[in-house]
Amino acid sequence: MNMKILVVGGGGREHAIADALSRSSNVEIYSVMGKENPGIAALSADVCICKETETGRVADYAESHGILYAVIGPEAPLQAGLADELAARGISCIGPQKEAARLETDKEFCRNLMRDHGIEGCPGYAAFHDPEDACRYIDAHDADLAIKPIGLTGGKGVKIMGEHLDREGAKDYIREIGGEVVLEERLIGEEFTLMAFVDGSHLVPMPLVQDHKRAYEGDVGPNTGGMGSYSMEDHSFPFVTDADKSRAFAIMEKVISALNTEGLPYVGFLYGQFMNTADGPKVIEFNARFGDPEAMNLLTLLTSDFAATLVKMAAGTLTPADVSFAPQASVCKYLVPEGYPDAPQKGKPLTVGDYGDAKLYFANITLEDGAYFTQTSRTLAFVGLGDTLAEAEMQAQKAVESVTGAVRYRRDIGTEEVLERRMAHMREIR
């Protein structure tokens, strides 16, 4: 008898989750999403189109179909308490309950947790709930600061003084968003992402990945949800030492331990975004779920049984022996509507040609009468794999070039030139 697993969410990340589950022989996939993703729908025995934050409706659907396990992709349903509602119905959930998910959904909670438990890697910070208090803090400090809305922003709300805004612009932005902000020291270095499978107490790390949030080549333009990402064949980066990686993983272990101490057990995927500084890794943020696009890199590389991993996560019995990844490099490149992110062109047709050996994941796209059309967010992504970064990038680049229509992508993601810039910058600051 097949094990019924529910995938919640309709983006590229969730298509990658569903695809990884489809590689298990004894799984029947069900899905809930706000708009139909053609890739997920094709893998599903049944689809429910509704808001993922309608917790009662989603739980009713899961219960009516005999779902045993649910995997929550996006952050919004975590904040809405979907994991709590599913657990109350006896459905095992891969995704933390609402209070534990505050690690992502409440930046003040996250920083206070690290401070109160003496966890290293926490930058200097101050939290505010009144815009004028925050503006006075800026006036009293000469250094540039990172301005982070306390709540969810879809990866687009953080502004950096000296990069996105000047001092007066920073104060205007704080007033514009209502003053609910965390102001942090500006971290200088190179970013990397370390994600882990968490079963409540044990963490199993995944390969390091680096995301590119800026809209345009050369890492310029507004932040997006992520234009693409890459990983190396050794599952690390040449600008991240073994000691850096170990320290980052230790920070994540201590955070999960702290949550347990607070009575908030965490089961799900933990995303640690770090800045590798002259003093080692510091925490930019945690996400309480898989990253998007990073999930597409890692789940394409995954060689172990994903469904079996989820079962052991829910049972609290996960070990490193349960998880394995191919010793290859990966490059993920997103295609987005022209005008994205500020004025995306919706409803424009596009054609996918011969994309070779790359892996295709659908995101915010519609399929009507056999034709694909853009929507308002990221459209689709390709993941290339190779024995080297250059091979993986070439495969991904060939794939994105096969698509015609009112879409664009970043050509530079996963290139040797980008990697060399990262390495040179770390040599300079260290």
VONU-407281 format. One record per atom (N, C-alpha, C, CB): residue in one letter; x, y, z. Coordinates in steps of 0.02 Angstrom, whole numbers, plus 50000, padded with zeros to 5 digits. Glycine has a CB too. Example, Ala and Ser with C-alpha at 12.3 -4.5 7.8 and 13.67 -1.06 7.14 Angstrom:
<rs>
A506604971650390A506154977550390A506604983550390A505654977650452S506424988850354S506844994750357S506455000250394S507044997050286
</rs>
This chain:
<rs>
M500424994050000M500005000050000M500445006250000M499525000050061N500285011049956N500695017049951N500585021750011N500525020749886M501125024950031M501105029950084M500885036550054M501795030550120K500365039650082K500095045850056K500445051750089K499335046250067I500765055950048I501125061850072I500845068050039I501895061150058L500715073050080L500445079450056L501015084550048L499905082250103V501045087749990V501525093249977V501125099749977V501915092249909V501315104350021V500965110750027V501395116149995V500825112450102G501105119649945G501465124949910G501485123649835G502165125749937G501555128949796G501515128249724G502085131349685G500885131149701G502675132049716G503235135149682G503745130149656G503575140049727G504315132849634G504855128549610G505115124049665G505415132749582R505165126549725R505395122649782R504945116549792R505405126849846E504285117749789E503815112249801E503805107349743E503115115049812H503925109749681H503995105049625H504595100549637H504075108949558A505145103349663A505735099349678A505585094249733A506325103849698I505195096349784I505015091749838I504595085949810I504625095449893A504085087749770A503655082549741A504045077949695A503075085749702D504505080749657D504905076649611D505345071749650D505345081049566A505655074149705A506075069749746A505655064249777A506425073849801L505045065749799L504605060649827L504385055649774L503985063949858S504315058049712S504095053549658S504615048249641S503935057649595R505235049349663R505755044449651R505725038649700R506445047749654S505305039349752S505195033849799S504645029349771S505005036549870S504725022849779S504265018149745S503595017349780S504595011449740N503555019049844N502935017449881N502565023649903N503105013249941V502605029049865V502315035449885V501765037549836V502855040949888E501215040049865E500685043149826E500655050449847E499985039449836I500735055049800I500805062149815I500135065649807I501335065449770Y499965069749857Y499395074249854Y499665081349863Y498855072549910S499315086249839S499585093049842S499055098249855S499955094649777V499265103449890V498855109349903V499245115449881V498655109849979M498935119749841M499275125849818M498765131049799M499745124349759G498995137349802G498545142849785G498365143149712G498845149249806K498855141749668K498745141349596K499075134949571K499045147649559E498775132049520E499035125549498E499725126149466E498545122349450N500195122449493N500855121749463N500825115449419N501435121149519P500935116149354P500845110349309P501325104649324P500925112549238G501925106349350G502395101049366G502175096949426G503075103949379I501935100349478I501705096749537I501065092849522I501575101649596A500615095949484A499975092749467A500095086249430A499545097449425A500595086149386A500735080149347A500975074349390A501245081649293L501255075949448L501525070749493L501035068649547L502165073349525S500455072149551S499995071249607S499405066849589S499755077949630A499195062849638A498585058849630A497975063349634A498545053349684D498035068949671D497475073549678D497765080349698D496955070949730V497405085649678V497625092449691V497055096449723V497875095949627C497225100249775C496745104949805C496985111949792C496645103549881I496595115949758I496775122949746I496445127249799I496565125249674C496845129749846C496605134249898C497205137749929C496185130449952K497075142849968K497625146250002K497945141550052K497365152650038E498615141150050E498975136650095E498905138750168E499705136250076T498695145050179T498625147650247T497935146150277T498745155050248E497475143350237E496825141350263E496905134650299E496285140750205T497145134950361T497385128950395T496835123650404T497665130850463G496235125850421G495705121050430G495525117450366G495095124450457R495495121250312R495315118350247R495855113450223R495215123750195V496495115350232V497035110850212V497025104550254V497715114450218A496925105250320A496915099450364A496315094950348A496885101650437D495745097950332D495155093950312D495315089850250D494545098550299Y495645093050202Y495825089550140Y496295083750156Y496165094450090A496805085150196A497285079850214A496935074050249A497845082750258E496505075650296E496155070550334E495705066350290E495745073750391S495365069650244S494885066150200S495225061350152S494475071050162H495875062650138H496235058350091H496715053550125H496625062650042G496675053150191G497085048250227G497835049750224G496965041450200I498005056150225I498705058150222I499065056150286I498775065750211L499655053150279L500065051150337L500575056550355L500415044550323Y500875059550303Y501395064550314Y501265070650269Y502105061550299A501425076450295A501365082650256A502025086250256A500805087150284V502225088850198V502825092750191V502625099950174V503315089750137I502795104650217I502605111650205I503185115350172I502395115250272G503055118050113G503585121450076G503675128650096G503435121150004P503165133050091P503255140250103P503225142050177P502735144250065E503415148150192E503415150550261E502735152850286E503905156250268A502305155550241A501665158350264A501225153250300A501295161150204P501145147050274P500735142250312P501045140150378P500615136250270L501705140450383L502025139150448L501835144450498L502795138850440Q501845150750476Q501655156250520Q500915155850538Q501795162950486A500505153150493A499795152550506A499625146750552A499425151750440G500115142550567G499995136950613G499745130650579G499515139050664L499905129650516L499675123650481L499955117350513L499865123950407A500585117450532A500875111550563A500515109750628A501625112550577D500315114750666D499945113550728D499275110250713D499825120250766E498925112750662E498275110050645E498325102950620E497935114450592L498825101550579L498925094750553L499095089950610L499475094550500A499535092150655A499715087850712A499105086250755A500245091250754A498655091150762A498045090050802A497595084850770A497665096650810R497675083850704R497275078750669R497645072050664R497095081250598G498235071550695G498615065350694G499035064350631G498165059650701I499165069750595I499565069450533I500265072050548I499225073650476S500765067950534S501455069950546S501665075350497S501935063850541C501965080550523C502125086350481C502875087550478C501775092450506I503135088250418I503825090250407I503825097750396I504155086350346G503925101250449G503865108550452G503685110250523G503325111250401P504025115150553P503935116450624P503255119550640P504475121050649Q503035118650702Q502425121850724Q502545129350732Q502175118750790K501995132950740K501995140250735K502505143650779K501315142850751E502555141550842E503015144950889E503735143650871E502875142750960A503905137550850A504585136050829A504765139450764A504685128550823A504255140350720A504375143650656A504525151050664A503765142850611R504425153750724R504605160750737R505345161950726R504405162750808L505735156650725L506445157250708L506525160950642L506775150250704E506045160150596E506035163850533E505545169650534E505865159250476T504955168450560T504405173250551T504455179250598T503745169850562D504905179050647D504985184550695D505725185550707D504605183050762K506025190350672K506745191350677K506965193450747K506975196650627E506535197050783E506705198850852E506745192650895E506175203850880F506275188050887F506285181750925F506935177950911F505685177350906C507125177550848C507735173850829C508345176850862C507815173950753R508425183450858R509015186550887R509025185850963R509055194050867N508435186750994N508405186051067N508565178951089N507715188051093L508345174051050L508495167051066L509245165851066L508145162251017M509585168351014M510305167551009M510655171151066M510565170050942R510435177151080R510735181051135R510635177651202R510445188251137D510025175651217D509865172951283D510205166251296D509125172151290H510355162551243H510675156051251H511425156351235H510335150851206G511695162251227G512415163051217G512675159651154G512775160351276I512285159751100I512485156451038I512905161150996I511865153950998E513495158850977E513945163150937E513655164450868E514645159850931G513935169550835G513725171050767G513155175950762G513535164850732C512935178650819C512395183550819C512685190550811C511965183050884P512505194250759P512765201050751P512475205650804P512615203750681G512795211350815G512505216450858G511845218850829G512995222350868Y511345219850873Y510685221550848Y510295225350901Y510295215250827A509755228650878A509265231650922A508595231250888A509455239150940A508075229450926A507395228750898A506965234650918A507075222150921F506535236750871F506105242550882F505395241150859F506395248750846H504925244550893H504225244150874H503925251050861H503825240450928D504345256050867D504135262950854D504625266050804D504115267150921P504375268750749P504835271250697P505295276750721P504445273750639E505055281250764E505485286750786E506035284350832E505065292150820D505895279250872D506435276350914D506975273450869D506145270850961A506775269950816A507265267050770A507655272450734A506915262550719C507325277850715C507675283350681C508175286750727C507165288450654R507995287450790R508465290450838R509075285950847R508125291650906Y508965279450845Y509525274750850Y510005275650791Y509265267450853I509725276450732I510145277550672I510545284050680I509715277850609D510225289350704D510565295750713D511135295250762D510075301050736A511075290650811A511575290050864A512155285450844A511255287450927H512125282350786H512645277650765H512945279850698H512365270550759D513605280050695D513945282050634D513965276450583D514645284350650A513985270250607A514075264550561A513445263150521A514285258350600D513555260150461D512985257850421D512655251950456D513215256050350L512015251150444L511625245950476L511215242050425L511165248850530A511025235950443A510535232150404A509855233350435A510705224450403I509365234950393I508685236350416I508245230350397I508405243050386K507985226950447K507605220750435K506915221250466K507985214750463P506395221350426P505725220850455P505675214650498P505185220650399I505345215250556I505315209650603I504955203650573I504975211850667G504435204850534G504025199350507G504255197050438G503315201450503L503845193050405L504015190250340L503995195450285L503535184550323T504465194750238T504495199450182T504615195850115T505035204650193G504605189250116G504725185550054G505425186450026G504225187650002G505905187850071G506595188550049G506755195250017G506775183150003K506285200050020K506375206249983K506365212550027K505845206849930G506285211850093G506185217750134G506795220650167G505705216150186V507355216950166V507965219350200V508305224650157V508445213450213K508485230150190K508845235550156K509495236850195K508415242050152I510025238150157I510685239250188I510895246450177I511215234350158M511025249950233M511295256750227M511985256450195M511335260150297G512115261250151G512755261250116G512745257050053G513295258950161E512195253250044E512135249149984E511475250649949E512175241550002H510915249849985H510265251449956H510045258549973H509745246449981L510235260950032L509965267250058L510495271450091L509405265850108D510415278150088D510825282450130D510475283250197D510955289350095R510765287350241R510495287850309R509775290550310R510945292550351E509635295650271E508955298450271E508465293550237E508945305150235G508715290150185G508295285250152G508125279450198G508635282650090A508595277750242A508475272350290A507915274350338A509105270750330K507925280550361K507405282750407K506725283050372K507585289550438D506725285250310D506105285450271D505815278350264D506215288650202Y506255273550251Y506035266550242Y505745263850307Y506625262150218I506055265350362I505805263050427I505105265750440I506285265050484R505015272150426R504345275150436R503845272050388R504375282850425E504055270750327E503615267850276E503345261050297E503985267250208I503765256950330I503545250250348I503285249850419I504125245350340G503215255550452G502885255750517G503315255150578G502395250550519G503965254450569G504425254550626G504545248050661G504175259250674E504215242550638E504335235950668E504955233050635E503705231150658V505545234750664V506175232850632V506695230350682V506455238850593V507155226450655V507775224850690V508335228450652V507895217050694L508725232350687L509305235750658L509935231950680L509345243250679E510325229850630E510905225650645E511545228650615E510805218650618E512105226650644E512745228650616E512785225950544E513345226050659R513065229950500R513145227650431R513715222750428R513265233650384L513575216750403L514075211450399L514435211850331L513755204550409I515095211350333I515505211550272I515825204750263I516045217250276G515735201950204G516035195350189G515695192150130G515985190850250E515665185550130E515345181850076E514805177250105E515865177750037E514225177350075E513675173350100E513735166050078E513015176350075F513485161650121F513375154750101F512775152050141F514005150450114T512465146950114T511885143950146T512035136750165T511275144250100L511895135150227L511935128250251L511245126250275L512465127550309M510975121050245M510325118450265M510405111650298M509835118050205A509925109750339A509955103350374A509265100350380A510275104250443F509245093750380F508645090050399F508645089650475F508625082850366V508075091050507V508035091150580V507465086650602V507945098350607D507605082050649D507085077450672D506835078950743D507335070350669G506985085050766G506795086950833G507405087850877G506345081850864S507915083650868S508525084450907S509155083250866S508515079650965H509105079050814H509685077650771H509655081750707H509725070050754L510245084250686L510295087950623L510755084250576L510565095150636V510555083650513V510985080850461V511085086150408V510665074250430P511715088350398P511835094050352P511785092050279P512515096950366M511645097150238M511635096450166M512235100050136M510955099150136P512375099150071P512925102950040P512815110550045P513005100849967L513355114250048L513315121550048L513065123949980L513995124750064V512665129249981V512395132349921V512475139949927V511635130449910Q512535143349871Q512535150649872Q511985153149824Q513225153549852D511555157449852D510995160349815D511195167149787D510365161049861H510845169349735H510935176049706H510265179549708H511215175649633K510185184249755K509535187649763K509455193649718K509455189749834R510005196849698R509935202949658R509665201349589R510615206549651A509275206049562A508905204749501A509335204149439A508405210249491Y509915207549439Y510295208049376Y511015205649384Y510295215249351E511315204249326E511995201649326E512475206449360E512225200349254G512985203549392G513455207549430G513205209049500G513595213949394D512675205649521D512375206649587D512175213949598D512875204549642V511805216649550V511535223349557V510775223049548V511855228249505G510445228649568G509725229049561G509375227049625G509485224749504P508705227149625P508315225549686P508375218249705P507585227349676N508255216849769N508225209849791N507605206349763N508225209449867T507685199949750T507135195749727T507075189849774T507255193249653G506625185249759G506595179049797G507185174449785G505965175449781G507585176049734G508175172049717G508175170649642G508175165349756M508705172849608M508755171949535M509115165549515M509105177849505G509395162149564G509755155949550G510255154549605G510105156349483S510565148649600S511035146549653S511485141149626S510645144049716Y512035140049662Y512505134949639Y512825131449698Y513055138049594S513075125349686S513455121649736S514035118249702S512995116449773M514535116349742M515155113449714M515155105849722M515765116449749E515585102649683E515615095349684E515855092449750E516065092949628D516225096349790D516455093949855D515965095949911D517145096749871H515405098949892H514865100849939H515075106449986H514645094849979S515615109949968S515825115850007S515995121349957S516445114150053F516345126549981F516575131949937F517305133449953F516135138249945P517685135649904P518395137249917P518485143349962P518745138449852F517955147349972F518005153150017F517715151550086F517655159149987V517545145250098V517305143050163V517755137350187V516545140650160T518115138450242T518565133250267T518155127850304T519095136350315D518485122150316D518165116850355D517965119450424D518625110750362A518385123750452A518225126550518A517615131150515A518825130450546D517565135050461D516975139350451D516345135150448D517055143650387K516375129850408K515795125550398K515585122250464K515945120250345S516085119950502S515945116650566S515635121550616S516585113750596R515885127750616R515605132750661R514875134350642R516025139150659A514745134850578A514065136350556A513585130650576A514035137350479F513805124550568F513385118850586F513275118650662F513695112250561A513805120150699A513745120250773A513235125550795A514435121550805I513235131250761I512745136450778I512035133850767I512865142850734M511935130350712M511265127650698M511065122350750M511245124550627E511535118250770E511385113250821E511195116550887E511995108650832K511545121950904K511405125450967K510715128950964K511955130550982V510535131350906V509885134550898V509325129550909V509815137850829I509395123550881I508885118350890I508865116250964I509025112150844S509445115750995S509465114151066S509125119451108S510195113251089A509235125851089A508915131351125A508155131151118A509175138051100L507925129551058L507195128951048L506915123351092L507045127650974N507275117751096N507045112351139N507025114451212N507505106251131T507525118251233T507535120751302T506935125251315T508185124651315E506725128951264E506135133351270E505475129551262E506185138851219G505525122951253G504915119051244G504615119451174G504405121151293L505055120651124L504825121651055L505195116851009L504935128951032P505025110351011P505375105550967P505285107250894P505135098450981Y505795105950855Y505805108050785Y505915101950741Y506375113350772V505435100550697V505485095250647V505385098450579V504965089450660G505875097650536G505815100650469G506495102050440G505405107050472F506505106650393F507125108750360F507345115350391F507025109450281L507955115850410L508225122050439L508715125050390L508555120850508Y508585131350372Y508995135050324Y509395140150362Y508555138450268G510045139550361G510485144450393G510835148550340G510995141050438Q510695155050338Q511055159450292Q511585163050331Q510565164650257F512205162150311F512785164650348F513175169650305F513235158950370M513485174350340M513985178650309M514655176550336M513845186350324N515085174450291N515765172450311N516185178850317N516085167350261T516315181050378T516665187250390T517395185950407T516325191150447A517755191250420A518455190550441A518505186650506A518785197450448D517965186750545D517955183150610D517575176650607D517645187550663G517445174150546G517075167950539G516345169150524G517145163950602P515945163750521P515245164350500P514815167750552P514965157550484K514395172350529K513885175550570K513205174450537K514025183150581V512685174250578V512015172550553V511685178650523V511585169650610I511525178250459I511105183350427I510375182050447I511185183350349E510155175850437E509475174050457E509405166450456E508955177350409F508875164050487F508665157150480F507995157050445F508625153650550N507895151950403N507245150650375N507015143850401N507255150750297A506365143350413A506085137250443A505835132450389A505515139050490R506185132250333R505975128050276R506535127950225R505305130650244F506455124050173F506935123950118F506955130750085F506735118450067G507545132750062G507605138750022G507365137549951G508335141250022D507175142949919D506985142649848D507365148249814D506195143449839P507885146749775P507975140749734P508395135049763P508275142749671E508715135849821E509215130949844E508955123849848E509475133049911A508305123149863A508015116449866A508085112749801A507275116849886M508055116449745M508095113149680M508795110349668M507905118149625N509305114049689N509985111349685N510035104849725N510495116449711L509845105249788L509985099849835L509555093749822L509895102249906L508925094649806L508495088949795L508645085549728L507765090949798T508935089249681T509165086249619T509775081849632T509325091549566L510195084049679L510805080349697L510655074449744L511305085049730L510085074449777L509935069449827L509905062449796L509275070949863T510285057749824T510285050849798T509945045949845T511005048649785S509825047849907S509485043449954S508725044249947S509695044950027D508355039949981D507625039849976D507345045550017D507345032950000F507045050449984F506795056450017F506205054750063F506595061749966A505765050550040A505185048750081A505405045250145A504705044150042A505895040850140A506155037450199A506465042350248A506665032050180T506795047450220T507085052650263T506545056350301T507495057650221L505995058150268L505455061650301L505145057450357L504915063550250V505065051050345V504785046550396V505235046450457V504705039350368K505885046150447K506345045950504K506385052750539K507045043850481M506305058150501M506275064750533M505675065150580M506235070350480A505095062850556A504495063050597A504555058650658A503895060950555A504925053150652A505005048350707A505555050350756A505145041450680G505975055250736G506525057250779G507105052550778G506295057950849T507195048850723T507715043750719T508205044750661T507405036850713L508255050850637L508675052250578L509415051950596L508505059050549T509815048850551T510545048650559T510875050850494T510785041550580P511505052750496P511855054650434P511865049050382P512565056650449A511845042850404A511855037150358A511225036850315A511935030650395D510695040350336D510065040250299D510045045050240D509495041850346V510555049250234V510535054650184V511175054450142V510465061550218S511095054850076S511685055150032S511545059449972S511895048050010F512075062749947F512035067149889F512565065149839F512105074549910A512415066149775A512895064649722A513505069249729A512575065449652P514105066649717P514705070849721P514795075049658P515335066449732Q514305079449645Q514305083549585Q514165090849603Q513785080949535A514335095149557A514155102249562A513455103249533A514685106749526S513125108549555S512465110149528S512405117649517S511915107749577V512035119449465V511885126449451V511145127049434V512335129249391C510795131349470C510085132649459C510015139749431C509675131749524K509665140349376K509525146949346K508775147749337K509895147749278Y508525153149366Y507805154749360Y507685159149299Y507545158349424L507145157749264L506875162449215L506305166249248L506645158849150V506285172749238V505775176949270V505445181349216V506095181449326P504835183749228P504515188049178P504915194449167P503805189849200E504915196949107E505215203549094E504885208649140E505145205649019G505295213049169G505045217949217G505075215749289G504345219749200Y505195209349302Y505245206749370Y505865209649405Y505275199049370P505835211649469P505265210649515P504785216549520P505535209149582D504955222349492D504555228349504D503915228649462D504965234449489A503965226649398A503375227049354A503365220949308A503385233649312P503245214949336P503275208849295P502715208649244P503245202749339Q502875206249184Q502385205649130Q502015199049136Q502725206349061K501385199449153K500985193449165K500615191349102K500485194749222G500505184849095G500095182249041G500445181948974G499495186249035K501105182248974K501475181948911K501655174648895K502125186348914P501555172648832P501705165648814P502455164348813P501395163948746L502635158148828L503335156148820L503355148848798L503735157048887T503895147248765T503985140548737T504625137548765T503995140648659V504575131348788V505165127748813V505395122948758V505005123848879G506005124048735G506285119848682G506665113848709G506725123848638D507145111448672D507565105748692D508065108248744D507925102548631Y507945106348807Y508385108848860Y508905103648883Y507975110948920G509005098448843G509555093748855G509465089648919G510195097448858D510005088948957D510005084649015D509855088349080D510675081249021A509705094749076A509555098549137A508885096349166A509545106149122K508775097949230K508145096449264K507715102649263K508265094049337L507085101949243L506615107549237L506135107449296L506225107249171Y506075113349329Y505595114149383Y505145120149367Y505945115049451F504485119149370F504015124549359F503895128349424F503345121749331A503775134849417A503635139049475A502975142849462A504225144149488N503005149549455N502395153549447N502225153949372N502485160649478I501895148749348I501755148149276I501085144649267I502325144149240T500735146249214T500105142749200T500155138949135T499515147749198L499785133549133L499735129349073L499015129649048L499965122049087E498905132448989E498235133148962E498225130648890E497995140548965D497825125548878D497765122648811D498445120848782D497405127448764G498875118048824G499525115748801G500055121148795G499445112448736A499875127348813A500355132848808A500505135648878A500085138548762Y501135137948887Y501345140748951Y501305148348949Y502065138448968F501135151249008F501085158549013F501395160849079F500345160849009T501735166649075T502045169549134T501515172049183T502535175149115Q501715172449247Q501305175649298Q501715181349328Q501065170449352T501595183049390T501915189049418T502565187649456T501445192549464S502735181249465S503345179649501S503795175249458S503185176149569R504285172049490R504765168049452R504415162449413R505295165049500T504625161249353T504255157149306T504435149749308T504355159749236L505055148249294L505295141349295L506045141449304L505085137449231A506325135649322A507035135249334A507315128849304A507195135649409F507955129149287F508325123249265F508905122149313F508565124049192V509035115849327V509625113949366V510075109649322V509415110049431G510695111849316G511195107949281G511655104649331G511595112349233L511855098449317L512335094849359L512955093349319L512025088249386G513525092649353G514145090949319G514675089049368G514375096749277D515205085949343D515765084049386D516155090249409D516235079249350T516065095749373T516365102049391T515835107549388T516975103849346L515975113249420L515525118849416L515425121149345L515775124649460A515965121249306A515925123449236A515445118949196A516615123449204E515475112449207E515035107949171E514305108949191E515235100649184A514185109949256A513505111049280A513225117649253A513475111049356E513635122749252E513415129349227E513255128949152E513945134649239M513665125349115M513555124749043M512895121249029M514135120849010Q512735116149068Q512115112449059Q511515116949075Q512105106249102A511555120649130A511005125149149A510925130749098A511125128049218Q511485133449074Q511455138949026Q511145136748959Q512155141749014K511325130848937K511035128148875K510275127448884K511355121248857A510065125448943A509355124448955A508965131048954A509245120849022V509225136148989V508855142548990V508825145648920V509175147449040E509325144448880E509325147148812E508805143848767E510015146348781S508535138148790S508025134648750S507335137848756S507985127348771V507255142448804V506605145348816V506535151948778V506495146548892T505975152748744T505845158948708T505205162148737T505775157748631G505195168748739G504625172348766G504855178348805G504195167748809A504385181648839A504535187848876A504795186248946A503895192248881V505365182748946V505695180849009V506445182549004V505595173249024R506755182949062R507475184249064R507775180149120R507625191849075Y508445179949122Y508805176149174Y509485179349183Y508865168649154R509825177249235R510505179649247R511005174649218R510635180649323R511385176949170R511875172649136R512465170949182R512125176149073D512605175249232D513225174549270D513195169549328D513435181149296I512615166949344I512565162549402I512935155949390I511825161149419G513365154149438G513745147949433G514355148349390G513305142749407T514545154349368T515135154949325T515775155249367T515085161249281E516325153349335E516975153549368E517155160749388E517525150649322E516925165649349E517085172649364E516775174749431E516835177249308V516155172649442V515825174249506V516185170949563V515085172049504L516365164649555L516715161049608L517375164249624L516815153749587E517745166349573E518395169549585E518315176049623E518745170749518R517785179949608R517665186149645R517545184649719R517065189849615R517165179449733R517045177449803R517705175749837R516555171449806M518105171849805M518745169749834M519205175749846M519085164549789A519235180249796A519665186049803A519435190549860A519675190049737H518785191349868H518525195449921H518695192649990H517765196249915M518645186049998M518815182950062M519565183550076M518595175650063R519965182850024R520695183850034R520835190850057R521085182349970E520465195650029E520575202650047E520385204250119E520175207150000I519815201550142I519595203350209I519925199050263I518835202650215R520225193450245R520555189250293R521315189850289R520355181950283
</rs>
